[in-house]
């Protein structure tokens, strides 16, 4: 009777051990599966819709869609005959005021001119220079220069068209590109600024690239329980286009 009870006890222990071995770990190891992004999009690093600060007629557009430009390149000009003549006039007035001061400098040094006369001559020179600077500033506003290296995405206006705060062109920066990930709340503590992620770019590229995290949103969207991550993708030869979808490479 005792032997039979011992045999049953050993069989029960053996079955218990087999059952425990077959069970999955309960909280002893973390789930190694990668959390998927809910959205991933490749955007230009920067974009600018350019328009004139002053109303006028477009005199010349020096670029076309798809052209690559460098910072400081002239992209368009407005007709500015009147402004150029105004600048020339103000410069002439400033030069005359300077010559007047120079002619009277000896009288000023000798104390022959009164303080009010000296003040009038100096003030006329200062005002003339300010007016010349103002005329130059108005002239500069009629020339559109590229604010950064990039590619002309579109041209919205034509030569001879009168514009008044009207979009003229759109300039985008393709190096670097910007990748915006939208991640679920569960991934919030898995990434740090400076980390490098492998990102799979979909068609037409269909290639995995490495991008560096530049920003992690510190505010969670309460409705979707998601947060954003922004990455920088170097693109010196412009081989990767903007406007395509992507995903974390481990999910391919």
VENPETA-V658149 format. One record per helix or strand of 3 or more residues. SS is the DSSP state (2 for helix, 1 for strand). FROM is the first residue (numbers start at 0). LEN is the number of residues. If there is no record, write none. Layout:
[[SS/FROM/LEN] [SS/FROM/LEN]]
This chain:
[[2/1/21] [1/36/15] [1/55/6] [1/73/5] [2/80/29] [2/114/26] [1/142/3] [1/149/6] [1/166/18] [2/184/3] [1/195/6] [1/206/10] [1/225/8] [1/244/4] [2/248/3]]
